Amino acid sequence: MPIDRERPKSGAIFFACPSSWSIRWLSRTIVGQLAPSGGQLPTGTAIDALAATQGQAGYDEVTMERSLYYVRLFPGTEERYDRLHAEIPEDVAAEMRDAGLRDITGYRRGTDVWWYARCEPDRTAAFRRYAMGRANRRWGKQFRDVIAEVEAPKGGLIWYDEVFHTDAPEPEGPWEHGCFSLVIDPRSATYYDNLHANPWPEMLEAIAAAGYRDYTGFRRGPHVVYVGRYYPDFETVIARINATEVAARWGQAFENVITTFTGHDGRNFRATEIYHQD
């Protein structure tokens, strides 16, 4: 996941963090995303992941922020992109860790790529530090003719905002990372976000029982992406949750809200894991 603070001279953009990169577009934290106007966080949200910072000025409430951003590749460069991420130099990986990026996972479906990370103390600070790394900037030059889009129209990475998170104690046995997406009616975005900020307790219990762990949803406009760990695997977890009565009721609550959920084959629109670093 190369990030450079300058546009390449060729005109292509590769994980660009231009010199205008600022707090203006990176400063939203989980608290800012989820708190209503009264300033109190609703129950059943990502607050279970937040902890008080010990002796760190400026970060009294939040020590970690989950993040997701999007990258579009030029058609035909998919295999090269995967290959480059299968061989990330150790000094680049070290800069990721030093910047505060944890649990970094890349997912690709065709020319669409999503990058998930837990950022310490938040995505603003972690990605700013990583963008300054010499190894990252050197390595990123290889992506000038691979990455077609990485910057939002108003500047900055193409961020998705967290709208849902749940977790539970880890079971024993195998697991795999998973990523899938869906599309909602943009007119129903507030309804979608509010219900996911206050999910039914019985739905959360069913999610945990089915084998979802560290399960997070991110939305950008009408597009929603879910990432997480699936015990023992994605297909088994989906089959388990689909067999529950509460999932059927939950689905009815989103009738005419979710407009695209599965393909013609009835399967979710999944993306394949191409990189992971703890």
N, C-alpha and C positions, 0 to 999 in steps of 0.2 A: 504494500500500500504506500507507494511513494507519494510524498507531498512536497511541493516546491512553493516558495513564496513569490516566484516570478512566472510570467507567461513565457513559454518557450518561443524563441525567435521565429520558428517556423510558422507560428500562428495556432498550432494545436495546443490544447490545454491538457496537462497531465496532473491530476490531483492538485490543482493549483491553489495556493494560498497566497494571493497577490499582496503587494505591499499595503494595500488598503484594508487588508484583513484586520478587523477590529472587534471590540466588545459589542458594537452595534448589532452584529448578526450572530454572535456566538455566546452571548451572555445568559441565555435562558437556561435555568437549571430545572431539575425535577420539581422543586417547590414552585417555581414560577409557572411551570406548565400545568400543574394540577390544582393549585390553590384557587378557590373562587374569590370573588371580589372582597369578601370578608376577611381573607387572609388565612383561613383555617383549612388544612388539608382534609379531604374527605376520607372516610374509612375505606379499607379494601383497595388501596392504591399501592404505589411503589414505596410508600413510607417505611415499609418493613426493611428496606435496604439502606435507609439513611441512619447515620450515627453521628453523635457529637464529635467534633474534632478536638483532639487533645493538644492544646497549646499552639494552634496554627492560626495566626491572625488572618482575618478576611474570610475564613471558612468556618464560621461558628456552627452552622447548621448542617452543611452537606459535605461529606468526604468522598463521595463517589457518585458519578452520573453515568447512566447507560446511554449509549448513543448509537445512531444508525445514519449512514449517509449513502448516496447513490452515485454510481459511475456508469456511463454508457461507452461501450467500445465501438471502434470501427468494425463493420462486418468483415469477417475473415481473419481477425486478429485474436479470436477467442483462445485458440490453442497456445499461441505465443504468450498471452497474458497468464494463462494457467501455468505454463512452464516456468515463467519468470518468478511466479509466486511459490513454485515448488522448490526453488533454489534461492531463496532470500539470503543474502550475505549475513553472516553473523553480526557484523558491526551495525547493519541496519536493524536487525532484530534487537540488538542491545539498545539502540536509540529508542525503539518503541517502549521497551521496559523502563528505561531511564526517564522517559517523558511522562510516565504514569499511565500508559495504555496497558490494560489487562484483558485477558480472555478475548483476544482479537480474533475474529472469524470472518472470512470472506465467503460470500455465496454468489454463484453466477447462474443465470438462466439466459442462454443465448448471448446477446450483447449487453444485457442488463446485469449489473453487479451491485451488491449491497455489502457494506462493511459494518460489522457490529463491534463494539468495544465497551468495556467498562473503564471510565476515565477517572483518574485520581488527581486532584480533588474534583475536577469537573472537565467537561469537554473543551471549554475555552482555554484553560491553562495547559491541559495535556497536549492538545493538537498544536497549540502555539509553540510549545517546547519542541515537539517532534518536527515541525516545519523548519526549525532552525538547524537541525542536524546535518552535518556535512555528509555523512554516509547516505542519508536519505536523499539529499539533493543530487549527489553523484549518481546513485542508483536510478533515480527518477528520470534521468535523461533517456533511458531506454524506452520510455513510454510515450515519447513525443508523437509517434505515428501509430499508437495503439489505442489511446484514450481519446474519444471524440468529445465527451462532455463530462465535466465534473464540477462546474461552477454554476451557481444559481444566477438568474438574470440580474439580480441586484448585488451580486458578489458573494463570495463565501461558498463553502461546500453545500451540496444539495442535501440538507438535513431533513430527516423525518423526526417528528416529535412523539415522545412516548405517551401512549394513551392507556396502557394496561400492563400490569405485572403481577405475577403470582409465583410462589415457590413453596416448597415443602421439604421435609427431611429426605435425604437421598436414599433410595432403596439400593440393595445390593444387586449386582449383575451388570450385564452389558448395557450400553446406551449409545446413541448417536446424536450429533447435532442435526437440526432440521430448520428449514426456512420455507415458508409459503406465503402467498399474497392473495389479496382479494380486492374488490372494488366496491365502493359504496356510492349511493346517490349523494352528491355534494350538498344537497339541500338538507340532508339528514345528519350531517357531520356532528353537530352539537348533540343530538340525541345519541348517536353512536358513542361519542366520547363520554357523555354523562353516565350512560349505563355501564360502560367499562370501568369508570371511576368508582362505581358503587355496584359491583357484581353481586348476584345472589350468593349467599353462603353455601347453599347446596350445589351451585354450579362450581364454585371453587373446590369443594370437596370432591366432586366428580372429576375435575381436571387433575387433581392430585392422585386420585385412585387410578386414573387411566395411565399415569406414568409421565405426565408433563413435569418438567422441572426448569426453574429459572426461565419461565415462559413470559415473553414480553412482546407487546404489540406496539408498533410505531406507525403513525399516519402522516402523510404529506398530501394535502388536498383530498381527493377521493380515493387515493391508493393507500392500502394498509398492508404492512409486512409484519409477520410474526416469526420470531426466532426463539429457539430454546433447545433443551436437551430432552430426548425421548427415550424412555426405558420400556422395553429393550430396544425398540426401533420405531421409526415414524409410522409405518403402516399398521403396526400392532396397536399403537396408542390411538390412532385415528379410529380404528375399528372398535376399540373399547369405548371411546367417548360417544361414538355414533350409536352404540347399543343402549345408551342410557335414556331414560324418560326425561330427565332434566335438560339434556342437550337438545331434545326435540322441542321442548318448551322455549328454551333459549333461542333456538333458531326461529321460532314463530315470532319472537319479540323483534326480530330484525327482518321480517317479511317486508318487501318493498324498500328496505334500507340497503341491504347487500344486493348488488345487482350482478356481480360476477364472482363466483366462488369456486366452481369446478369447470373442467373442460368437458368436451363431448364424451370423453371416456369415464366421466364421473370422478376423476382424480383431481386433487388439489394442484394448483399452479406452484410447483416446487422449484426451488433453486438448489444447485449442488454445491456442497462445501468444497472450496478450492484452497483454503488456507486456514490454519489455526495456530495460535500461540498463546499459552497461558500467561 
